Amino acid sequence: MSNKELTNRYGSLASWVYHIDKPIGRSFGDVEYYSERLKNTEGVILEPASGNGRILIPLLEKGLKIEGFDASAAMLSYCEQECKQRGLNGIFRQEMFNTFTSTTSYEAIIIPAGSFQLITDTDEAIEVLRRFKSALKEGGRLIIDLSPLSALAEAPMLARQWNVDNGMLTLTESRVETSYLKQTTISQLRYEHWDNEKGLVNSEIDLFSLRFWGVKEFELALRSVGFTEITISSNYNYLEEISEETHTLTFEAK
């Protein structure tokens, strides 16, 4: 299997770990923030990279019309399962950023949790922004979370574990590459499922790649494809000025 096939794929073990660690409704401030920013939205909202539905499902429960797509079939199956348990009619499909097309005109497109940073090629990222703009209604909003550029220098999480029935799941992370020139990182993530009696029963290795953006750089990227009225907020406080303490930037553009 090539490195490209191993990158950002969220296979079965990775998705299981994600779903345990970030269950539906778990918030880092983002669930409340997006609920507030979207509360008067009457048209359809799209969440690309919607994953297991951590944010999508709480927004559905608030009565918003929101759809999602994700590249991982395993993540989508969790989202479908959680919607069924709640009696929700979730609309989501398997799709990728760079192949996304739609006949629907959306009132808003949201990309929480830094998922846009999974696009590591700059030209591809700008083309995706162009696709999103084309999919929005006149006056529609694009809302995107990004980590600050300073996160390039942050150390990986190393090792974590979660207890599951008759065993545990483990995740070990190691940084493979940090490129300050390209503003990218590549980490190797090793997922393991351990059974108390059988020992190691399954393992999975993924390469996890991210691109980090400068504040002005991303604003210029948005403007280059035609977005206007751009605002930047800090740490899920709308219009709070960014500072050295900012851990999450949220761009909103029309």
C-alpha positions as CSV (number, residue, x, y, z in Angstrom):
1,M,0.0,0.0,0.0
2,S,1.4,3.4,-0.9
3,N,1.9,6.3,1.5
4,K,-0.9,8.2,-0.3
5,E,-3.3,5.4,0.4
6,L,-2.3,5.4,4.1
7,T,-2.8,9.2,4.5
8,N,-5.8,10.6,6.4
9,R,-7.9,7.6,5.6
10,Y,-9.7,6.9,8.9
11,G,-9.9,3.1,8.7
12,S,-11.9,0.9,11.0
13,L,-9.7,1.2,14.1
14,A,-9.0,4.9,13.6
15,S,-12.7,5.5,13.3
16,W,-13.5,3.4,16.4
17,V,-11.0,5.4,18.4
18,Y,-12.3,8.7,17.1
19,H,-15.9,7.7,18.0
20,I,-14.9,6.7,21.5
21,D,-12.8,9.8,22.1
22,K,-15.1,12.3,20.3
23,P,-18.6,11.0,20.7
24,I,-21.7,12.7,19.4
25,G,-22.1,16.1,21.0
26,R,-18.7,16.3,22.7
27,S,-17.7,19.9,22.4
28,F,-14.5,21.9,22.4
29,G,-16.6,25.0,22.3
30,D,-17.4,24.4,18.7
31,V,-20.9,22.7,19.1
32,E,-22.2,25.8,20.9
33,Y,-20.4,28.2,18.6
34,Y,-21.8,26.7,15.4
35,S,-25.3,26.3,17.0
36,E,-25.3,30.1,17.7
37,R,-23.9,31.2,14.4
38,L,-26.3,29.0,12.4
39,K,-29.4,29.4,14.6
40,N,-31.4,31.6,12.2
41,T,-30.3,29.7,9.0
42,E,-33.4,28.5,7.1
43,G,-31.7,27.0,4.1
44,V,-29.7,23.8,3.8
45,I,-26.2,23.7,5.5
46,L,-23.4,21.4,4.4
47,E,-20.7,20.0,6.6
48,P,-17.8,18.5,4.5
49,A,-15.7,16.0,6.5
50,S,-18.6,15.4,8.8
51,G,-17.1,12.3,10.3
52,N,-19.1,10.4,12.9
53,G,-21.6,13.3,13.2
54,R,-20.1,14.8,16.4
55,I,-21.3,18.3,15.3
56,L,-23.7,17.5,12.5
57,I,-26.1,15.5,14.8
58,P,-26.5,18.1,17.5
59,L,-27.3,20.7,14.8
60,L,-29.9,18.3,13.3
61,E,-31.4,17.9,16.7
62,K,-31.8,21.7,16.9
63,G,-34.0,21.5,13.7
64,L,-31.4,22.8,11.3
65,K,-31.3,21.4,7.8
66,I,-27.8,20.0,7.5
67,E,-26.2,17.5,5.3
68,G,-22.7,16.0,5.4
69,F,-20.1,14.1,3.5
70,D,-16.9,12.2,4.5
71,A,-14.2,10.3,2.7
72,S,-14.3,7.5,5.3
73,A,-17.0,4.8,5.0
74,A,-16.3,3.7,8.6
75,M,-16.9,7.2,9.9
76,L,-20.1,7.5,7.9
77,S,-21.4,4.2,9.3
78,Y,-21.1,5.6,12.9
79,C,-23.0,8.7,11.8
80,E,-25.7,6.6,10.2
81,Q,-26.0,4.4,13.3
82,E,-26.2,7.4,15.7
83,C,-28.9,9.1,13.5
84,K,-31.0,5.9,13.5
85,Q,-30.7,5.6,17.3
86,R,-32.1,9.2,17.6
87,G,-34.8,8.9,15.0
88,L,-33.1,11.5,12.8
89,N,-33.2,11.5,9.0
90,G,-29.5,12.3,8.3
91,I,-28.4,13.0,4.8
92,F,-24.8,12.2,4.2
93,R,-22.6,10.5,1.6
94,Q,-19.1,9.3,0.9
95,E,-17.3,12.1,-0.9
96,M,-13.9,13.8,-0.9
97,F,-13.0,17.5,-0.8
98,N,-11.5,17.4,-4.3
99,T,-14.3,15.5,-5.9
100,F,-17.2,17.3,-4.3
101,T,-20.0,18.4,-6.6
102,S,-23.6,19.3,-5.8
103,T,-26.8,20.4,-7.4
104,T,-28.0,22.0,-4.1
105,S,-27.3,25.6,-3.3
106,Y,-26.4,25.8,0.3
107,E,-27.1,28.6,2.8
108,A,-23.9,27.8,4.7
109,I,-20.9,25.5,4.5
110,I,-19.1,24.7,7.7
111,I,-15.8,22.9,8.3
112,P,-15.2,22.7,12.1
113,A,-12.3,21.1,13.9
114,G,-9.6,22.0,11.4
115,S,-10.7,19.4,8.9
116,F,-9.8,21.8,6.0
117,Q,-6.2,21.3,7.0
118,L,-6.3,17.7,5.8
119,I,-5.8,19.2,2.3
120,T,-2.1,19.6,2.2
121,D,-1.6,20.8,-1.3
122,T,-2.1,24.6,-1.5
123,D,-3.4,24.7,-5.1
124,E,-5.9,21.9,-4.3
125,A,-7.0,23.8,-1.2
126,I,-7.8,26.9,-3.2
127,E,-9.7,24.9,-5.8
128,V,-11.8,23.4,-3.0
129,L,-12.6,26.9,-1.7
130,R,-13.6,27.7,-5.2
131,R,-15.9,24.7,-5.3
132,F,-17.5,25.7,-2.0
133,K,-18.1,29.2,-3.2
134,S,-19.9,27.8,-6.3
135,A,-22.1,25.7,-4.1
136,L,-23.2,28.6,-1.9
137,K,-26.3,30.7,-2.5
138,E,-25.8,34.4,-3.1
139,G,-24.9,35.8,0.3
140,G,-24.2,32.3,1.7
141,R,-21.6,31.8,4.4
142,L,-18.5,29.7,4.6
143,I,-17.3,29.0,8.2
144,I,-13.9,27.3,8.7
145,D,-11.9,26.5,11.8
146,L,-8.1,26.4,11.5
147,S,-5.2,25.9,14.0
148,P,-2.8,28.8,14.2
149,L,0.5,28.6,12.4
150,S,2.3,28.2,15.8
151,A,0.8,24.7,16.0
152,L,3.5,23.5,13.5
153,A,5.9,23.4,16.4
154,E,3.7,21.6,18.8
155,A,4.8,18.1,19.9
156,P,2.7,15.0,19.1
157,M,0.4,13.4,21.7
158,L,2.6,10.3,21.9
159,A,0.5,7.5,23.5
160,R,-3.2,7.2,24.7
161,Q,-5.5,4.3,25.5
162,W,-9.2,3.6,25.9
163,N,-10.9,0.7,27.7
164,V,-13.3,-1.4,25.6
165,D,-15.2,-4.6,26.3
166,N,-12.6,-7.2,27.4
167,G,-9.7,-5.2,26.3
168,M,-8.4,-1.8,25.2
169,L,-7.6,0.4,22.2
170,T,-4.3,2.2,22.0
171,L,-3.0,5.0,19.9
172,T,0.7,5.9,19.5
173,E,1.7,9.0,17.5
174,S,5.1,9.9,16.2
175,R,6.1,12.9,14.1
176,V,7.6,11.8,10.8
177,E,8.1,15.1,9.2
178,T,7.7,18.8,9.9
179,S,8.2,21.2,7.0
180,Y,8.3,24.9,7.9
181,L,8.7,25.7,4.2
182,K,5.5,23.9,3.1
183,Q,3.8,24.5,6.5
184,T,2.9,20.8,6.8
185,T,3.3,18.0,9.3
186,I,3.2,14.2,8.8
187,S,2.6,12.0,11.8
188,Q,2.5,8.2,12.0
189,L,-0.5,6.9,13.9
190,R,-0.5,3.3,15.1
191,Y,-3.8,2.0,16.3
192,E,-4.0,-1.3,18.2
193,H,-6.9,-3.4,19.6
194,W,-5.8,-5.5,22.6
195,D,-7.9,-8.4,24.0
196,N,-7.4,-9.3,27.7
197,E,-7.1,-13.0,26.8
198,K,-5.9,-13.1,23.2
199,G,-3.5,-10.2,23.3
200,L,-3.1,-8.0,20.1
201,V,-6.0,-8.8,17.8
202,N,-5.8,-6.0,15.3
203,S,-3.5,-3.1,14.3
204,E,-3.6,-0.3,11.8
205,I,-1.0,2.3,10.7
206,D,-2.0,5.6,9.2
207,L,-0.1,8.6,8.1
208,F,-1.8,11.8,9.2
209,S,-0.9,14.9,7.3
210,L,-1.9,18.5,8.0
211,R,-1.3,21.9,6.4
212,F,-1.2,25.1,8.6
213,W,-2.1,28.5,7.3
214,G,-1.0,32.0,8.2
215,V,-3.9,34.3,9.2
216,K,-3.4,36.8,6.3
217,E,-2.5,34.0,4.0
218,F,-5.9,32.3,4.4
219,E,-7.8,35.6,4.2
220,L,-6.1,36.2,0.9
221,A,-6.9,32.7,-0.3
222,L,-10.6,33.3,0.5
223,R,-10.5,36.6,-1.3
224,S,-8.8,35.1,-4.3
225,V,-11.8,32.9,-5.1
226,G,-14.3,35.7,-4.5
227,F,-15.3,35.6,-0.9
228,T,-15.9,38.9,0.9
229,E,-17.0,40.3,4.3
230,I,-14.4,38.1,6.0
231,T,-14.3,38.0,9.8
232,I,-11.9,36.1,12.1
233,S,-12.8,34.9,15.6
234,S,-10.7,33.4,18.4
235,N,-11.3,30.3,20.5
236,Y,-15.0,30.1,19.6
237,N,-15.8,33.6,20.8
238,Y,-17.3,35.4,17.9
239,L,-15.2,38.4,16.8
240,E,-12.8,38.0,19.7
241,E,-9.5,39.4,18.6
242,I,-6.8,36.8,17.9
243,S,-3.7,36.7,20.2
244,E,-0.8,34.5,21.3
245,E,-3.3,32.6,23.4
246,T,-5.5,31.7,20.4
247,H,-5.7,27.9,19.8
248,T,-8.5,28.0,17.2
249,L,-9.2,30.5,14.5
250,T,-12.6,30.6,12.9
251,F,-13.0,32.4,9.5
252,E,-16.4,33.4,8.3
253,A,-16.9,34.7,4.8
254,K,-19.7,35.6,2.5
